[in-house]
């Protein structure tokens, strides 16, 4: 199947590159030359007609003079489209000929550091910053997994969530009647892929990515309807054990309404690496002044923790 099916001939190319276009336009010129307008012979040539005459004039002349047989079974509007496409092809060709042999007049400027003479792809500053961010992320994830390992917070671990005093007040006030008093869940995903050099950023930062332990509810009539329990990794979870790797102070639903206890530990620290490099996507689009503070902070953090 053609990737770019030409509507003129059905070939695997765009209309601008259609090999039949030249012959079709020569046919247009032949029809124009074969008919006199007020006794005046056009004597047009394909090599110059589209430069010397307005496209609308050529089209009107062809449309007026072409008989049914001259259209070759092609509707009028398709001839207009082909003529307009041919004019576009000539415009591109003329522009290319005009540029050919000329030196670039505009200096190359890097979209990352803003300096001239190179691009983002070859920017030495970007490579150096990227190296710092990767080193930070690698160490930060290792520390995160060490904490999980120490807690027994691996895939398959069982956690008990008990509605705390705050959650009880919230429920009694009539705002949280959906809360179960106690929930038993099994941890199914460790969010190491969401831990990265930008984890110390404020939650309003464009680069920040919130990390969640995902759990499958085993008990709890109401929570089972949702199908998943999501525990945010913040700097207060499990008595602040993740404070060294996370700055986020927020307490979403389960973190704030429930006391959390690990009742059955697991040593399975497996995690999905598929999205592990997603945080680097920002380096491909944003300028360095958006990263400067984060990179400086990462470099300092690495010195303190390596």
Secondary structure, DSSP 8 states (H G I E B T S, - for coil): --SSB-TTT--BS-GGG-TTHHHHHHHHHHHHHTS-BTTB-----HHHHHHHS-HHHHHHHHHHH--TGGGTT--HHHHHHHHHHHHHHHHHHHHHHHHTT----S--B-TTT--BSS-GGG-HHHHHHHHHHHHHHHHHHHHHHHHHHHHT--TT-EEEEEE-HHHHHHHHTTS-TT--SEEEEEEEE--GGG-STTTTS-TTSTT----EEEEEESS-TTHHHH--EEEE--SSHHHHTTTTT-------HHHHHEEEEEEE---------TTTTGGGGGGGTS-GGGTHHHHHHHHHHHHHH-
